[in-house]
Amino acid sequence: MLKATVIGRVWSTKRLDDVPAGPVLEVQIEDSSSRLLAFDPLGCGDGEKVIIATGSVAAGWFKGKAPPIDALIIGSIDEAATKTS
């Protein structure tokens, strides 16, 4: 799993029939210069901190035949956890 921040939305007027309807967001991976596109079933917004599942775990979330999606937003981070000694 990855922690990331939503930095934008991807708009598409055409998509494969195998890709379910729903938003695709661009996210910036925490502590990295990497960005990726992730399917968003939660309705997240710009600037929101999220948890991303990737690979077959992401595709396996969908019922039936797995769509060609390999990044899925699975959680919204409300606040950072702090360590206690």
Residue frames as a rotation matrix with the C-alpha (Angstrom) as fourth column:
MET 1
0.580 0.814 0.000 0.00
0.814 -0.580 0.000 0.00
0.000 0.000 -1.000 0.00
LEU 2
-0.535 -0.725 0.434 1.05
0.739 -0.651 -0.175 3.56
0.410 0.227 0.884 -0.66
LYS 3
0.156 0.522 -0.838 0.26
0.686 -0.668 -0.289 6.88
-0.711 -0.530 -0.463 1.00
ALA 4
-0.619 -0.295 0.728 -0.44
0.764 -0.440 0.472 9.67
0.181 0.848 0.498 -1.47
THR 5
-0.424 0.485 -0.765 -2.10
0.129 -0.804 -0.581 13.05
-0.896 -0.345 0.279 -1.95
VAL 6
0.279 0.607 0.744 -4.77
0.895 0.116 -0.430 13.71
-0.347 0.786 -0.511 -4.57
ILE 7
-0.557 -0.550 -0.623 -3.48
0.263 -0.828 0.495 16.38
-0.788 0.111 0.606 -6.96
GLY 8
-0.582 0.389 -0.714 -6.09
-0.748 -0.600 0.283 16.30
-0.318 0.699 0.640 -9.71
ARG 9
0.244 0.761 0.601 -8.77
-0.128 0.639 -0.758 14.56
-0.961 0.108 0.254 -11.73
VAL 10
-0.902 -0.432 0.003 -8.45
-0.082 0.177 0.981 12.90
-0.425 0.884 -0.195 -15.10
TRP 11
0.127 0.965 -0.230 -11.34
-0.484 -0.142 -0.863 13.54
-0.866 0.221 0.449 -17.47
SER 12
-0.911 -0.388 0.141 -11.97
-0.092 0.525 0.846 11.15
-0.402 0.758 -0.514 -20.34
THR 13
-0.111 0.903 -0.415 -14.75
-0.916 -0.255 -0.311 11.19
-0.386 0.345 0.855 -22.90
LYS 14
0.503 0.204 -0.840 -13.87
-0.600 0.782 -0.170 7.69
0.621 0.589 0.516 -24.11
ARG 15
-0.280 -0.626 0.728 -12.90
-0.914 0.405 -0.003 4.59
-0.293 -0.666 -0.686 -22.19
LEU 16
-0.820 -0.082 -0.566 -12.80
-0.305 0.901 0.310 0.83
0.485 0.427 -0.764 -22.67
ASP 17
0.223 0.970 -0.099 -15.99
-0.492 0.200 0.847 -1.06
0.841 -0.141 0.522 -21.91
ASP 18
0.188 -0.231 -0.955 -14.02
0.577 0.812 -0.083 -3.13
0.794 -0.536 0.286 -19.36
VAL 19
-0.866 -0.500 -0.017 -13.29
0.334 -0.551 -0.765 -0.02
0.373 -0.668 0.644 -17.25
PRO 20
-0.076 0.903 -0.423 -16.12
0.997 0.074 -0.020 0.72
0.014 -0.423 -0.906 -14.80
ALA 21
0.303 0.266 0.915 -17.70
0.293 -0.940 0.176 4.15
0.907 0.215 -0.363 -14.63
GLY 22
0.789 -0.048 -0.612 -16.14
0.597 -0.171 0.784 6.26
-0.142 -0.984 -0.106 -11.92
PRO 23
0.906 -0.424 -0.022 -13.52
-0.423 -0.897 -0.125 8.92
0.034 0.122 -0.992 -11.28
VAL 24
0.485 -0.869 -0.101 -9.82
0.818 0.491 -0.300 8.50
0.310 0.063 0.949 -11.96
LEU 25
0.987 -0.146 -0.073 -7.58
-0.091 -0.863 0.498 10.72
-0.136 -0.484 -0.864 -9.84
GLU 26
0.302 -0.953 0.009 -3.95
0.149 0.037 -0.988 11.73
0.942 0.300 0.153 -10.21
VAL 27
0.997 0.007 -0.074 -2.05
0.075 -0.053 0.996 11.24
0.003 -0.999 -0.053 -6.97
GLN 28
0.236 -0.955 0.181 1.42
-0.613 -0.291 -0.734 12.22
0.754 0.062 -0.654 -5.74
ILE 29
0.539 -0.108 -0.835 3.10
0.473 0.859 0.194 9.39
0.697 -0.500 0.514 -3.82
GLU 30
0.977 -0.133 0.167 4.32
-0.213 -0.560 0.800 10.50
-0.013 -0.817 -0.576 -0.37
ASP 31
0.389 -0.916 0.096 8.10
-0.324 -0.038 0.945 11.06
-0.862 -0.399 -0.312 -0.05
SER 32
-0.253 -0.420 0.872 8.55
0.689 0.555 0.467 10.54
-0.680 0.718 0.149 -3.80
SER 33
-0.626 0.057 -0.777 8.44
-0.474 -0.819 0.322 12.43
-0.618 0.571 0.540 -7.06
SER 34
-0.961 0.251 0.118 6.26
0.265 0.710 0.652 9.65
0.080 0.658 -0.749 -8.51
ARG 35
-0.413 0.905 -0.107 2.68
-0.793 -0.415 -0.446 10.21
-0.448 -0.099 0.889 -9.57
LEU 36
-0.974 0.169 0.151 0.09
0.222 0.844 0.488 7.71
-0.045 0.509 -0.859 -10.69
LEU 37
-0.434 0.901 -0.021 -3.53
-0.743 -0.345 0.573 7.44
0.509 0.264 0.819 -11.72
ALA 38
-0.992 0.124 0.011 -5.90
0.088 0.763 -0.641 5.64
-0.088 -0.635 -0.768 -9.35
PHE 39
-0.323 0.946 -0.013 -9.54
0.234 0.093 0.968 4.61
0.917 0.309 -0.251 -9.60
ASP 40
-0.957 -0.049 0.287 -11.55
-0.230 -0.477 -0.848 6.31
0.178 -0.878 0.445 -6.83
PRO 41
-0.339 0.882 -0.326 -14.66
0.497 0.463 0.734 4.54
0.799 0.087 -0.596 -5.48
LEU 42
-0.304 0.144 -0.942 -14.68
0.947 -0.065 -0.315 6.78
-0.107 -0.987 -0.116 -2.36
GLY 43
0.632 0.557 0.538 -15.24
0.644 -0.764 0.035 10.26
0.431 0.325 -0.842 -3.84
CYS 44
0.112 -0.701 -0.704 -11.97
0.850 -0.299 0.433 11.86
-0.514 -0.647 0.563 -2.68
GLY 45
0.955 0.269 0.126 -11.07
0.296 -0.848 -0.440 15.48
-0.012 0.458 -0.889 -3.42
ASP 46
0.380 -0.839 0.390 -8.01
0.188 -0.343 -0.920 17.57
0.906 0.423 0.028 -4.27
GLY 47
-0.143 -0.591 0.794 -5.46
-0.701 -0.506 -0.503 17.78
0.699 -0.628 -0.342 -1.47
GLU 48
0.729 0.491 0.478 -6.89
-0.684 0.499 0.532 14.75
0.023 -0.714 0.699 0.35
LYS 49
-0.485 -0.857 0.173 -4.42
-0.872 0.490 -0.016 12.20
-0.071 -0.159 -0.985 1.77
VAL 50
0.622 0.749 -0.229 -5.28
-0.779 0.622 -0.079 8.68
0.083 0.228 0.970 0.62
ILE 51
-0.209 -0.591 0.779 -4.18
-0.451 0.765 0.459 5.05
-0.868 -0.256 -0.427 0.82
ILE 52
0.277 0.205 -0.939 -3.60
-0.960 0.096 -0.263 3.28
0.037 0.974 0.223 -2.50
ALA 53
0.228 -0.212 0.950 -3.60
-0.072 0.970 0.233 -0.46
-0.971 -0.122 0.206 -3.23
THR 54
0.026 -0.307 -0.951 -1.81
-0.956 -0.286 0.066 -1.49
-0.292 0.908 -0.301 -6.41
GLY 55
-0.831 -0.484 -0.274 -1.47
-0.555 0.751 0.358 -4.46
0.033 0.449 -0.893 -8.75
SER 56
-0.629 0.575 -0.523 -3.66
0.136 0.744 0.654 -7.54
0.765 0.340 -0.547 -8.59
VAL 57
-0.677 0.391 -0.623 -5.00
0.686 0.029 -0.727 -6.50
-0.266 -0.920 -0.288 -5.17
ALA 58
-0.662 0.418 -0.623 -6.52
-0.368 -0.904 -0.216 -3.38
-0.653 0.087 0.752 -6.75
ALA 59
-0.636 0.406 -0.656 -7.95
-0.660 0.154 0.735 -5.25
0.399 0.901 0.170 -9.75
GLY 60
-0.774 0.276 -0.570 -9.32
0.360 0.932 -0.037 -8.01
0.521 -0.234 -0.821 -7.48
TRP 61
-0.852 0.470 -0.232 -11.60
-0.006 -0.452 -0.892 -5.56
-0.524 -0.758 0.388 -5.66
PHE 62
-0.413 0.700 -0.583 -13.96
-0.905 -0.386 0.178 -5.45
-0.101 0.601 0.793 -8.65
LYS 63
0.063 0.540 0.839 -16.62
-0.282 0.816 -0.504 -8.14
-0.957 -0.205 0.203 -9.04
GLY 64
0.926 0.321 0.198 -16.50
0.054 0.407 -0.912 -10.40
-0.373 0.855 0.360 -12.08
LYS 65
0.477 -0.767 0.429 -13.73
0.830 0.233 -0.507 -10.08
0.288 0.598 0.748 -14.63
ALA 66
0.159 -0.509 -0.846 -10.97
0.645 -0.595 0.480 -7.82
-0.747 -0.622 0.234 -13.33
PRO 67
0.974 0.180 0.138 -10.78
0.223 -0.654 -0.723 -4.53
-0.040 0.734 -0.677 -15.28
PRO 68
0.219 -0.948 0.232 -7.46
0.779 0.027 -0.627 -3.11
0.588 0.318 0.744 -16.51
ILE 69
0.660 0.006 0.751 -7.01
-0.382 -0.858 0.343 -1.08
0.647 -0.514 -0.564 -13.30
ASP 70
0.221 -0.651 -0.726 -3.90
0.624 0.667 -0.408 -1.49
0.750 -0.363 0.554 -11.17
ALA 71
-0.915 -0.403 -0.030 -4.25
0.268 -0.550 -0.791 1.36
0.303 -0.731 0.611 -8.65
LEU 72
0.076 0.996 -0.052 -7.24
0.479 0.009 0.878 1.79
0.875 -0.091 -0.476 -6.35
ILE 73
-0.572 -0.150 0.807 -7.94
-0.536 -0.676 -0.506 4.30
0.621 -0.722 0.306 -3.59
ILE 74
-0.180 0.462 -0.869 -8.94
0.443 0.827 0.347 2.17
0.878 -0.322 -0.353 -0.58
GLY 75
0.236 0.276 -0.932 -8.92
0.971 -0.113 0.213 4.74
-0.047 -0.955 -0.294 2.22
SER 76
0.414 -0.075 0.907 -8.89
0.131 -0.981 -0.141 8.39
0.901 0.177 -0.397 3.17
ILE 77
-0.335 -0.641 -0.690 -6.38
0.835 0.137 -0.533 9.46
0.436 -0.755 0.490 5.84
ASP 78
0.710 0.696 0.105 -8.04
0.536 -0.631 0.561 11.72
0.456 -0.342 -0.821 8.38
GLU 79
0.764 -0.545 0.345 -4.89
-0.641 -0.703 0.307 12.55
0.075 -0.456 -0.887 10.33
ALA 80
0.049 -0.850 -0.525 -1.36
-0.397 0.465 -0.791 11.27
0.917 0.247 -0.315 10.66
ALA 81
0.857 0.155 -0.491 -0.72
0.322 0.583 0.746 8.74
0.402 -0.797 0.450 13.42
THR 82
0.331 -0.773 0.542 1.83
-0.753 -0.562 -0.342 9.74
0.569 -0.295 -0.767 16.02
LYS 83
0.021 -0.426 -0.904 4.23
0.305 0.864 -0.400 7.41
0.952 -0.268 0.148 17.78
THR 84
0.673 0.130 0.728 4.14
-0.630 -0.415 0.657 7.24
0.387 -0.901 -0.197 21.56
SER 85
-0.312 -0.870 -0.383 6.96
-0.359 0.481 -0.800 5.91
0.879 -0.112 -0.463 23.69
